[in-house]
């Protein structure tokens, strides 16, 4: 657990990543207002949602990697390892690590299976999972306070 003041953690870099994530979340909240019919029939909405979900999850990955690197924790072999490394070091709660890992799995679908992605699944993610990004931001901000 890292609760003592740690000068190797660059809070500005982490806060900058969280700020970018918040900006993407604001865009997604706006897109969330689209009906399913508009979402599937308008390529601009579909494309924007897919892209902002992808980069939002990548912000989480980048933030996690920054913390892992700063604290010189075990290097993740895959992106899905990041939340569990963060949980073991007390940065995020263990139960949230599973949520974050599943979000990373969803990002992999967006990036690698883009040709066959199920739009109903993307829309459902948009409608139900944005709160998880907010939770991530809250956990990281709270953790940063503990190392001040």
N, C-alpha and C positions, 0 to 999 in steps of 0.2 A: 504494500500500500504506500502511495506517495502522498502524504499529507503535509510533509514539511515543506518549507519554502524551497523551490527548486529553480535556480537561476538559469538552467539550461532550457526551460520551457519558454518559448517566445509567444507570449500571450497575444501580441499584435498579429502575428501570422494566423494563429488559431481564430481570433476574433474576426479577422478579414475573411477567412473561409466561411465562418458562421454567418457573417453579414451577406456574403454572396448567396449562401443557402437561403437566407431569409428573403432575399430579393426574388429568387426563383420560386419560393413558396408563395410569394405575393402574386406572381404571374399565374401559378397553378390554381390559386384560390379564385382568380378571375375566370380561368378556363373551366373550373369546376362547375360554374353556373350553366354551362352548355348542356342541353338535353342530350340524351344518348343518340337520338336521331341526327342532331346537328353534328355531334362528335364523329359519327361514322360516315356521314355524307360530305363533310367539309375537310378536305385534305390539310388545310391550313391549321385547323383546330387539332386534328389528329396528330399531325407532325409536331406542332408546338408542344402538345401534352407529352408525347413520347420523348422529345428532346429535353424538356425541362425536368421530367422525371429522371431521365438518365443523368443529367448534370447535377441534379439535387443529390442523388445517391452518390455520385462521384465526389461531391463536396464532403459527404459523410466519410467516405473512404479516405480522402486526402487529409481530413481533420484527424482521423484515427491514425493514419500513417505518420503525421506530424508529431502527434503525442507519443506514439511508440518510438519513433526515432529520437525525440527529445529526451525521453526517459531511458533510452537505451534498453528497451524491452526486447523480448524474443522477436526476431524478424518474422513477419507472416509469410508463409509459403504461397498462400492464395488470399484473395480479397476477403473470402468468407472467414478467414482466421482472425481478421482484425477485431471484430466485436468481442471475441472470446479472450483475446489478449487484453483488451481494454477492461473487460469485466474482471479478469483475474487480478488486475492491478488496481481495482477499485474506482476506475474512471466512470464506468456505467454499471448499472445493476445487472446481475446475471440473467434475469428473465428478459431484459431488453436486448441482450446479446442475440438471442434467438430471433427476435423481431428484426434486428438490424441485419442479421445473416440472411434472412428471407428477403429483405429488401435488396441486398446485394445480388441474390439469386435472380430477382426480378430484373435488375439492371443487366445481368448477363443475357437474359432473354431479349431485352430491348436491343442490346448491342449485337448479339450473335444470331438470334432467330428472328430478325426484323422482317424477313420475307413471309414468315408464317405466323406472326404474332396474332394472338386472339384479341381483337379490339374490345370485346366485352370484358376481358380480363384487365386490359389497360384502363378502361373507363371505371371499372369497379375499384381498381387501385387508386385512381384519381379521387373517387368519391369517398373512400374509406380510410386511406392510409396517410393523408397529409399530416394528421395529428402525430404520427410517429416521427416525422421530421422535426416538429415542434418539441417533442419530448427529447429527441437527441440534442437539440440546441440547449434545452433546459439542463440536461444532465452535464453537458460539457461546461456550460457557464457556472453551474454549481461546483463542479470539480475545480475549475480555475480559481474560484473563491477559496477553496481549501488549501491551495498551494501559495496563496499570496503572502 
